[in-house]
Amino acid sequence: MTELGVRYRPIRLCGGLLCESLTVFDISGIDSPSANIESLAAGRIETSETLHSAGDIVADGGVNVGTGGIKSDGPVSGADLLNLAPSDSAPDFAVDGDIYFGSDGNLHLFNGLPGIRST
């Protein structure tokens, strides 16, 4: 088995008149193109291509998404996606079409003119 780089150690377990053999394999650093694993615990998983899950993906922390964005073939929901603080006027450097939350409790569309706003 040395051609595969796998180390092993045969162990004999004896009790009374019976002996059983057990072989322990050290597979640390193994490079395998495929595997079928029922359960896996890892500190970090990195893929060089696609990650496919036939079930759910649960993230107890955050999710960082790159330039490809998020694509969904079904409904998407989320909590605390947008937090708005009331403002008496349009934000500094507002451009035509910006939406802001006014202190009157309404959403306002900035139309590009100072002091004039659409509701």
N, C-alpha and C positions, 0 to 999 in steps of 0.2 A: 504493500500500500504506500510505500514511500514515493512512488511515481506520482501520486496524487497530492502529496504533501500532507497527508492525514496521519497523525500519530495515534497509535493505539497501544493499549496495555491489557493483556489478558490477566484476569484475576481468578483464582480458584477459591471457592467457598466450600468448606467442609464442615459437616456436623455429623458426628457419629460415624457410621459406615458410608454415608452418601457424600459425594462431592459434586458440586455444580460449577460450571465455568461461566464467567461473566466477562465480557469485553467492554472496556470503556474507550470511547473515541474522543479525541480532542479535535474539534472541527473549527477552532478559532481561525479567522482569516480565510475561510472557504469562499471561493468565487463560483457561484452556481447560476447558470442562466435561467433556471426555473425551479420552483419549489411549491408544494402544496402544504401550507401550514395552517392548522386550525386556530391557534392562538399565538399571539406574538406581543411581547412587551419590549419596548425599545425607548431609549432616551431621545433619539432623533432618527427620523426617517427621511431620506432624500432620494428623489427619483430623477433620472436624467430624461425621462420621457413622460408618459401618461400614467396617472394614478386613477384606477377604475375601482369603484366600490359598487357591488350589487345591492348593498344595504345602505344604511345611513352613515354619514360622517358626522361625528360629534366633536366639537371643539370647546373644551371648557375654558380656554383662554380666548385670545383674539384670532382673527383670520386676516392675514395680509394677502392682498390680491395684486398681481402685477398688471402690466399694461394690457393684457388680454381681457381684463374685466371679468364680470360674472355673467354667465349665460344660464338661463333657466328655461326649461320646456314646460314649466308649470308655475303655479302661483308662488310668490316670494313674500315673506313677511319678516318684520323686524321690530324691535323695540328700541326706543331712544335713538332713532336715526337722525332726528332733526330737533335741536333745541333752539328756540327763538326767545330773544330778550326784547321787550318793548323799546321803541325808540321814538322820540318826538319828531324826528326828521329823517330824511334819507341818510344812509351811511356816507361817510366821507368817501370821495372818489367813486360815487355811484355812477353807473352808466345807464343809458336808456334801456329799459327792459328789466332792470334789477327789481326783485321783490323783497320787501322788508315788512316786519311786523311793527305796526304803529302802537303808541301808548294808548290809543283809543280801542285797542283790542282787535283791530282789523288788519288784514294783509293789504299792503299797498304796492302798486306798480309804479316805479319811478319812470316818469316820462321825459326826463332830460331837462326839464325846466325847473330852476330853483324856486322853492316855495309853492310849487303846484304839483299835486299828486293825484293819481287816479286810484280809486278803490275797487 
